[in-house]
Amino acid sequence: MTGRLIQLLRLALADLRGEWPVALAQVIAIAAVLTPLLVLFGLHQGAIGTLIARLDHDPAMRLITPEATGANRFDAAWFARMAGRPDVAFVIPSTRSIAGQIDLLPATPQPGASRVEVRTTLVPTAPGDPVTGTAAAAVAPPSDAAPGAVADMVALSARAAGRLGVAAGDTVTAFVERVRGGRVEPLAVPLTVAAVLAPQNDGGTTAYGSLALVEAVQDFRDGKAVPALGVTVGEPAQAAADYPLFRLYARSIRGVQPVAAALEAEGVTVATRRAEIASALSLDDSLRAVLLIISSLSVAGYVVAVTAGQWGNLRRKRRDLAILNLTGYGTGWMVAFPVAQAAVLAAAGGVAAVAGFTAAAAAINTLFHASIAHGEAACRLDGASLLAAAVVTVILSMAPAAAVGLAFRRIDVNEELRHV
């Protein structure tokens, strides 16, 4: 069987060599149809794919928060249920917004610098937080910490750190006040800057600490005794049974709408960036539809052209096929011979199209180099996509060739040889 396949391939290649101008024209025609399609799909995967990836990597685009404070209460079971959803990447309780307002000062101001005081929002974080990333582990209390212990570590936004003039490893002092019994009671808490976040992660003046630290600050403001902060005056603080707010991040921008819809079905009104996400996804869907229409028209035209080419090719070789049939090659060769030639031509055209696409993509990426970051591309296709395009091209070429070959199985050998 293998020997006959090799022989079939040799005959097909020998015939193509004998008519190489025609074969070359067919290869160029295949590449001319396939290359523009590859470029269009490359632009979609590159430009639109880069846009979607940027939105996916922006935590603010995946953020879901309640719009009204106190309208709902969220307990541990609710947080466990939400964390178990496959479309939720991270969720953490939040305290009242006003309770997280603190003033930060550098513990050791730079020589000659004036006193700098920055009003920041203290936000709880934990491992897995897309905003703080690896810094979340540094601000969490150690696993062997005593119950009620508060880690004195925070991660600062780039803007807050810049205004304070501090960097990772420096110490800042957090000032908090409360009014108790008609008297103002201030509290100074020394904190170590565990990390400074990238500007794109948080553009505000924010400090991220452990949930225990945020709860301790809130308890202090509520007039409670907070031994972890050195405050022993006030009623003992109780562990929170539920929370008025949360900070939740969908796993991707495509998951924002389903998660928001599920929350709103529970009566929780949430704030998201749905309008911006819908605009980007609508553009992606529209371009997919346009590519599908263009691809369908191109495929239809390609199949018609291949069928016509194979029909004309076999009509010219009716006598050659009749002689092969007379010398022992069965009627199956009437089908196998054009199919083998179509596969060879399609493979050659696919290689030429990939080469053309590679050159075009390089030129396009050079034109857009100023607007794309490292690792991004305005036009690109992965190896699997290129291989799939080549395989589809071969199949689309072989199918009409097989149909034409089946039609030519009815060749009358005697009639054809009578004219030799």
Protein Blocks (a to p, Z undefined) as FASTA:
>chain_A
ZZmmmmmmmmmmmmmmmmmmmmmmmmmmmmmmmmmmmmmmmmmmmmmmmmmmmmmmmmkl
mpccdfbghkaccdfklmmmmmmpmkbfbdcddddfklmpccdddfbdcehiacdddddd
dddddehiaklmmmlmmmpccfkbcehiacfbdcddfklmmmnopaehiacdddddddee
hiacddddddddfbdcdfklomcdcddddfklmmmmmmmmnopacfknopagdcdddddf
bdfbdcdddfbfklmmmmmmmmmmnopacddfklmmmmmmmmmmmmmmmmmmmmmmmmmm
mmmmmmmmmmmmmmmmmmmmmmmmmnopafklmmmmmmmmmmmmmmmmmmmmmmmmmmmm
mmmmmmmmmmpcehiafbdcdfklmmmmmmmmmmmmmmmmmmmmmmmmmpcfklmmmmZZ
